[in-house]
Amino acid sequence: MDIRIGNGYDVHALAEGLPMWLCGVRIESATGFVAHSDGDVAIHALCDALLGALALGDIGHLFPDTDPAWKGIDSKILLSKVMDRVRAGGWRVGNVDVTIALQRPKLAPRIAEMRATLAPILGVGADAVSVKATTTERLGFVGRSEGCEVWATVLLLKD
């Protein structure tokens, strides 16, 4: 069996009055992500991890923010397109692990919904999707509520 591991990282600034999407779930918040797409920083990091595992570049290369076709797009669509490439190469997801650093709002009540939203797109059960949330104890740009950063790791398998 062949395996590949990929890591992804993304950051988005926060601003008043914008929607906040994380792992395909709308989060109630006074601030949201500044972005060309819907700004789902968690899905963007996950896309980069999947693409990185297969040496297919990154999300900015595939879906550039200079292309009006991607303006305001639902990031779940981007993830589906990345998964099409993963499957086309004969790969499948073993598991994913996503860590979201955000000072507020608290995400724990929405984690199960995030896992359940990502799982069918990735073609796995929710038990193969880990989503964790943390703060930075008020340190740095995340701690000052200026932005959010996300790390994602994926394991891909080829039978």
URMOUR-V356671 format. One record per run of one state. SS is the DSSP state (@ for helix, = for strand, . for the rest). FROM is the first residue (numbers start at 1). LEN is the number of residues. Records with the same first field share a line. If there is no record, write none. Layout:
SS->FROM-LEN, FROM-LEN
//
This chain:
.->1-1, 17-3, 23-2, 28-3, 34-7, 54-5, 63-5, 71-4, 89-3, 102-6, 123-3, 135-5, 144-3, 159-1
=->2-15, 20-3, 25-3, 31-3, 92-10, 129-6, 147-12
@->41-13, 59-4, 68-3, 75-14, 108-15, 126-3, 140-4
//
